[in-house]
Amino acid sequence: MTVNFLITGASGFVGSRVAAVAQEQPGIRVRHLSRRTQPGAVPGDPGHGETGHGERLYGDLLDPPSLRGVCADTDVLVHCATLIGGDAETVEAVNDLGTRALVEEAVRAGVGRIVYVSTAAVYGRGPFRGVRPGEVPIAPASATSRTRAAAERHVLDAGGLVLRPHLVYGEGDRWVVPGLVRLLRELSATLTGCAALQSMIDVGTLGRAVVAAALSPTLDGGVHHVNHPEPVAAEELLGAVCAQVEEPGGGAAVDVATALDRAAGTPFALHHLGMLTVDHWFVDDVFWKDLDCSPGDGFAAAFTRAAPWYRSYLRAPSAS
């Protein structure tokens, strides 16, 4: 029996891994939604035809009428598309209103399962230590997180499944580890006294987990945290970045107070300092236990595999 998947965001960091994993599974037919297509394409019709990750359908979350018909003959909708950054109006149009229109279309088409890949950032700035789903309120601190929280509500109201990873790293990551490297470059030093715990998951494991959750007969609708069960200490994260990607400042080190002073007025640096100094550790006792999927290697092994990609990416002029 063939299971028909429709994946949004399949060209993105997480969505591309989800699409690749789904494509490799026997019995799964993969289609993905794309706003990039030939002029004159009819909504719901194939755009550029077959790609490496399956058939491409035209549909734009910014243009709800274009979504009409895209969920026809779909068993599972996996929604990975998110606009991060940009003006507040466009972010709302894509993440909130676009998701609402997509979910309405899925319900209209009788899609059996809707899965949304969200983020633990919907909880706000923390600290969070050993938090399980439902234990703390939603308190997003940015327009992106607010609109992703709204998208979650549309999915949950339709009986769908919401997955909340925290920090996702690995090949293709242009935010977590590159942001830490930029912070260390800004400081011209590494940091001491960072004791926070962070929930993390490598993107390959996340892709496998999303597909497994989409196919699972035991996971019903609701919210799950999707991270490796063992949180990563900030000291271990920094040590891996400095040892395997880039060590700044000739081995110099500064404490957190000095770093905060040097980073004043630099929003990205302050944000990543918060990552190193505030706990964001999320627990889910059910997810990996009930899922036919392993959480994979711990941080040390997974990061070592990704380090060559990070070094290559950060050497490119566009990453400076």
N, C-alpha and C positions, 0 to 999 in steps of 0.2 A: 504494500500500500504506500502510495506517495503522499508525503506531507508537504504542502505548499507553503513556503516561507516568503513573506515580504519584509524586507529589511530597509529601514531608513538610515541615512548617514553611513552607507557602506563604503564611502570613499574616505571616511575619517579615521582617526587614530584607533578608537575602539571598534567602530562599526566595520572597518575593513577586516579586523580579526574575527569578528562574529561571522561575517559573510564567508571568509575563507574556511572557518571550521564547519559551518553549515554545508558548504559546497562539497566538503570531503565526506560527509555522512551519506551512507547508502539510503536511498528512499526519500531524500529531501530534494525538492525542486526549489531553487533559490531565484527570487526576483528582487530587485532593489529599486527604490524610488530615487529618481534623480531630477533635479531642475535643469540640468545641462542636457539639452537634446537638440535635435534639428529644428529649424524654424517650421512652424505650421503643424507641429506634432499635436495629436489629439490626446487630451488627458486620459490616462489609463491605458493608452496604447504604447507598445514598445517604442523607445526612443532610438538608441543606437543598436538595438538588438542584443545579442549575447556579448557578455564581457567575461573576464576571468573569474568573476564571482557570480555569474548567472545573468539572467535576462534583466534588462533595464527598462523601467517604466517611467514615463514622464509624470511629474507632479511636484508642485512647489508649495511648501508650507506657508509661504508669504501670499499665496494665491489660493485660498480655500476652494474656489470652484474647480481648480485644476485637479483636485483630489478625487473628484467624482469618478467612481468606477475603479479606482486603483486597487481596492481590496477584493474585487471579484475573484472567486475561486481561491481565496486565501484561507489557510487553516491557522497559521500563526503569523501575527504581526510583531516584529521586533523593532522597537523604535529607539534608535541610537542617535538620531539627529538632534543637535543642540547648537544654538548660536551662543558663543561665549564672547562677551565684550560687544562693543558697538553702542549705538544710541539706544536709550531705554525703550523708545517706541518700537524699533525694529526687533529688539530682543523679545519684547512682549508679543509682537505679531508672530514671530516664529515659534518660540518656546511654549507660550500659553495658548494663543488663539489658533495657531497652526496645529498644535497637538490636539486641541479640542475638536477641530474640524476633522482631523485624521481619525480620531477615536470614534466620532459620530459615524464616519464612513465605514469603519470596521464593524461597528455594531449593526449598521444598516445591511452590510454584506453578510452578516452571520459568522464573522471570524470567531473561531473557537477559543483562541488564547491571544491576549495582548500582553507583551512584555516591554517595559520601559526601563532603559538604563539611565538612571538618575545619578545623584551624588549625595554623599553625606554632608556636603556643604549646606544643604537645606536646614541643618540644625543650627547654623551660625558659627560663632567664633570659639566656643568652648570656654573652659576646658571640659573634655569628655574622657572619662576613664572607665572602661569596661561597660559601655552603654549598649543595651539591647534595644531592638526595635520597639518603639512605643514608650520608652522610659523617659524621654525628654521631649519637649515640645519643638515644633518646627519654628525656627526663628532666623530666617535667612538674612544675611547682612549685605547682599548686593542685588542688583537688578537681575543678573543672570540666575542667581540662586532663588530669588523670589519667583521668577517665571518658571523655573524648573519645578519648584514646589507646586505651582498652579498646574503644571502639566501632570505631575503625579496625581493630583486630585481627579483630573479627568479620567486617567487610566484606572484608578481605584474605584471610582464611581461606576465604571463599566465592568467591574469584577476582574480587572487585570492585575498583573504582577509587577511590582516596582522593585528594582535592584539598586542598592546604594553602595557602590564602592567609595573609598575615600581617595587615597593617593594611588594613581595608576602610573606605572613606570614601565620602561622597556623600549624596544626599538620603535621609533616614531614619536616618543614623548618629547614634546617641545616646551613643556611647562615645568614639571616637577624638578627634574635634575638640571636641565639647562638654567632654570631659575635660581637654583642653589649656586651654580657656578657663577652666574652673573652677580649674585649677592657677594660671594667671596671675592670676586674681582673688584666690586665696589668697595669692599672693606680693605682690600689688599692684605688679607689675613684670613686665617681660619678662626674658628670659634671654640672657646672653652666654656664649660658650665651649662651646656645644653642638655637637659635631662628629660625632655618630653618623649612620650611614646606615640608613634604614628601607626595607624592601620594602613597597610599597603598591599597591593596585588600587582603582579606583572601582567602585562596586557595579553599575553598568550593564554595564561590561565583564566583571565577574565573572559576572553572570547569563548573558551571551552565551557566555562560555567554558565554563560548566558544561553548558549545553545542547549546545554543539558537542562537548565531550568525551563526553557521553552518546551522541551519534550517530556519533562518529568510528569508522571502520573500522580505524584504525591504532593507536589507544591501547588497549592491553590492560590487564588488572588491574595494580595497583601504585600507587605514590605519585608525585604530581607537585606541585611548587610552582607556585602560580598567582598571580603578581604581575606588575606591569609590569616589563619587563626592566631599566629604569633605576631604581636605588634613589633615594630622596629624602633629601637632607641635612637634618638637624634644623634647621639655620639657614634653609633654604628653607621648610620646613614652618611654623616659627614666624613667619617673615616673612609668609607668605600668611595665616595666621590673624590676625595683628595688623593687616595692611593691609586685609583684606577682610571680617573678621568682627567682631573687637573688639580694640582696643588698650588694655591696662590701665595703670594707674598713671601716667597723664599722660606717657607716654614714658620713665618711669624704667626702669633696667635693673640687674640684679644678676647676679653670677657664680654658677656651679654650687654652690660651697661655701656661699655665703650662702643660696641657695635650699634646699639640703639642711637647713640649720639652721632656716629658717623653716617647712619642711614636716614637720619631725620630729613624729611622733605622728599624722600624717594619711595613712593608707594610700593613698588614691586619688592624692594629690599625689605621694607617693614613687614610686608605680607609673608615673605619667606622666613624672616626672623620669627614671626609668629608660629610658623610651621615647626620650627626647631625648639621653641620655648613653651608651647602650650599643648597639652595632651589632646590628641584626637584618636582615641582608641575605642573601636566599636566591635561588639561581640554579637554573634548569632549562633545560638546553640543548635539550631535546627538545620540551617542551610546545607552545610557540607555533610552532615549526618544523613540527611534524607535524599541527597542528590547523588546520582550515579556519576560522580566526577571527583577527582582528587584535587585538593588545594595546591598541589604541586610542591616544588622545592621551596625552601625558605628564601629569605631575602638575599643572603650571601651568594648562593649559587645562581639565582636568577639575575642578580645585578652583574655578576661576573660575565655572564653570557651577553648582556646588553652593553657592557662597557665599551667594546670596540665601536659600536654604532654611535654612542655618545661622543667618543673622541673625534670620530670623523665628522659628525654633525657640527660640533662646536668649533672645529677648524674652519668650517665654511664661512665665507665673508658675510652671508646673510644671517648667521647666528650671532654675530658680534653686536 
